[in-house]
Amino acid sequence: MKTKPPLPPFELDTATWKVRLAEDAWNSRDPDRVVLVYTEDTLWRNRVEFPVGREQVRQFLRRKWARELDYRLIKELWGFRDNRIAVRFAYEWRDDSGHWYRSYGNENWEFNREGLMQRRFASINDLAIEERERKFYWPLGQRPEGHPGLSELGL
């Protein structure tokens, strides 16, 4: 079976690294890349959707990024223990009519021995913002090293 390092049990440096790898993957907005970090039978809760398995997650992500344009995400480690990681995050996006939003949330992740995520439970709230209130301005894709994280941005 293929592994996705870092592997549990997590320590501060490996949990922090795992969170950054997830952020980078999601900022790619490539569902085919993102699903490779989940088990074949992964179980999710994301708002009111409950995808099960990689193919349902892939379809979910395609719908998400077709609707959430100019998506930019920052994740931050909140806590960890053994094979679990808690994350807080914020992302900015606009809809097809040009209205901007900042979505805030928390995720609880559980990993198998191979480092693949088998469970992801997300709670998310959306806040309409004016374009001038945006804080995530890097070019689409990976957040550049040195760009402030959520705590530094006061989020």
Secondary structure by P-SEA (a helix, b strand, c coil): cccccccccccaaaaaaaaaaaaaaaaaccccccccccccbbbbbccccccccaaaaaaaaaaaaacccbbbbbbbbccccccbbbbbbccccccccbbbbbbbbbbbbbbcccccccbbbbbbbbbbbcccccccccccccccccccccccccc
